[in-house]
Structure formats: C-alpha cells, structure tokens
Amino acid sequence: MLKDRVGDYEESCYRKVISLKKFNGVNDVDYLMALFMVGDNEFNKEKGIYMKGRDDNDDLNVFKNKKEDILKEFYPN
C-alpha cells in the first residue's frame, strides 16, 4: 500500500495477498482491503461473508472511502 501511495502501484502485490489469503482460507479485513484496492468484483460478496455472524462491523467503515483517501489516511504526507 505504501508503494501505491507514492505512485508506484503494482496490482501484483495486492493479487499476491489475495492469493495467499484464499489459499489459507482466510477472510479478514486485510483480504478485503486487497480486494478493494484492486477493484475486484468479489469484494462485495466476500465482505458479506465476513460480516455474517459478527456483531461489530465498524472495521468495515474504511470501505466507505475512496481508495486514494484510504491511502492518504494510512500514509499521510
């Protein structure tokens, strides 16, 4: 994400995270973040799965923002 923030976007970095998470059967906020950052069509489906059975989904509020705003929040100037 830091490389993305400084203008050196490499989709392959996010895709590697997605691949590793899928391989290990992990559906967590990091997996969702990678899906979100590449605009993957599976994001909403996977987010729904993540939300099932959870009482607190405040960690998903970050996805109400645009990608650029998320990057600026995590990596300000």
CORHUTA-V67880 format. One record per residue. N is the residue number from 0. RES is the residue in three letters. OMEGA is omega in radians with two decimals (NA if undefined). Layout:
# CORHUTA-V67880
n;res;omega
N;RES;OMEGA
N;RES;OMEGA
This chain:
# CORHUTA-V67880
n;res;omega
0;MET;3.13
1;LEU;3.10
2;LYS;3.11
3;ASP;-3.11
4;ARG;-3.11
5;VAL;3.02
6;GLY;3.14
7;ASP;-3.07
8;TYR;3.06
9;GLU;3.14
10;GLU;-3.09
11;SER;3.10
12;CYS;3.11
13;TYR;-3.13
14;ARG;3.10
15;LYS;3.08
16;VAL;3.14
17;ILE;-3.13
18;SER;-3.14
19;LEU;3.14
20;LYS;3.11
21;LYS;-3.12
22;PHE;-3.12
23;ASN;3.12
24;GLY;-3.09
25;VAL;3.05
26;ASN;-3.13
27;ASP;-3.06
28;VAL;3.09
29;ASP;3.07
30;TYR;3.12
31;LEU;-3.14
32;MET;3.12
33;ALA;3.09
34;LEU;-3.12
35;PHE;-3.06
36;MET;3.11
37;VAL;3.14
38;GLY;-3.10
39;ASP;-3.13
40;ASN;-3.13
41;GLU;-3.04
42;PHE;-3.07
43;ASN;3.10
44;LYS;-3.12
45;GLU;3.08
46;LYS;3.10
47;GLY;3.10
48;ILE;3.14
49;TYR;-3.06
50;MET;-3.09
51;LYS;3.08
52;GLY;3.13
53;ARG;3.09
54;ASP;-3.05
55;ASP;3.11
56;ASN;-3.14
57;ASP;-3.14
58;ASP;3.12
59;LEU;3.14
60;ASN;-3.14
61;VAL;-3.08
62;PHE;3.03
63;LYS;-3.12
64;ASN;3.02
65;LYS;3.13
66;LYS;-3.09
67;GLU;3.14
68;ASP;3.09
69;ILE;3.14
70;LEU;3.12
71;LYS;3.12
72;GLU;-3.13
73;PHE;-3.07
74;TYR;3.14
75;PRO;3.13
76;ASN;NA
